[in-house]
């Protein structure tokens, strides 16, 4: 069963590793980070589902 997973800090480090692992497992991933360029480098595997959202979790307007 596919899950929908929100990963913050997905442009690098642990967040990026988690996003890649979830994608590899067949989950649908919403990747959230302030670094749009870093998010652009995150690519789903063939048939994977990835939505990239640029924003700051500390800003209410970015998470609404």
C-alpha positions as CSV (number, residue, x, y, z in Angstrom):
1,X,0.0,0.0,0.0
2,X,1.3,3.4,-1.0
3,X,1.5,6.1,1.6
4,X,1.6,9.9,1.3
5,X,4.6,11.2,3.2
6,X,5.6,14.8,3.9
7,X,9.3,15.3,4.4
8,X,10.7,18.6,5.7
9,X,14.3,19.5,5.0
10,X,14.1,17.3,1.9
11,X,16.7,19.2,-0.1
12,X,19.7,17.8,1.7
13,X,21.1,15.6,4.5
14,X,18.8,13.3,6.5
15,X,15.6,14.8,4.9
16,X,16.9,14.1,1.4
17,X,17.9,10.5,2.4
18,X,14.4,9.9,3.9
19,X,12.7,11.3,0.8
20,X,14.7,9.0,-1.4
21,X,14.0,6.0,0.8
22,X,10.3,6.7,0.8
23,X,10.3,7.1,-3.0
24,X,12.2,3.9,-3.4
25,X,9.6,2.1,-1.3
26,X,6.9,3.3,-3.6
27,X,5.4,6.0,-1.4
28,X,4.1,9.3,-2.7
29,X,6.4,12.1,-1.3
30,X,5.8,15.8,-0.7
31,X,9.3,17.3,-0.3
32,X,9.3,20.6,1.6
33,X,12.4,22.8,1.9
34,X,13.6,26.5,1.7
35,X,16.2,25.4,-0.9
36,X,14.4,25.2,-4.3
37,X,17.6,24.3,-6.1
38,X,18.2,21.4,-3.7
39,X,14.6,20.2,-4.2
40,X,15.1,20.3,-8.0
41,X,18.0,17.8,-7.6
42,X,15.7,15.4,-5.9
43,X,14.3,13.1,-8.6
44,X,11.8,10.3,-8.2
45,X,12.5,6.8,-9.5
46,X,10.6,5.7,-12.7
47,X,7.0,5.7,-11.8
48,X,7.6,7.5,-8.5
49,X,5.4,10.4,-7.3
50,X,7.1,13.5,-6.0
51,X,5.7,17.0,-5.2
52,X,8.3,19.7,-4.4
53,X,7.2,22.6,-2.2
54,X,9.6,25.5,-1.6
55,X,8.9,27.2,1.8
56,X,9.9,27.7,5.4
57,X,8.1,25.7,8.0
58,X,8.6,28.7,10.4
59,X,6.4,30.9,8.2
60,X,2.7,30.3,8.6
61,X,1.9,31.5,5.1
62,X,4.3,28.9,3.6
63,X,2.5,26.0,5.3
64,X,-1.1,27.0,4.8
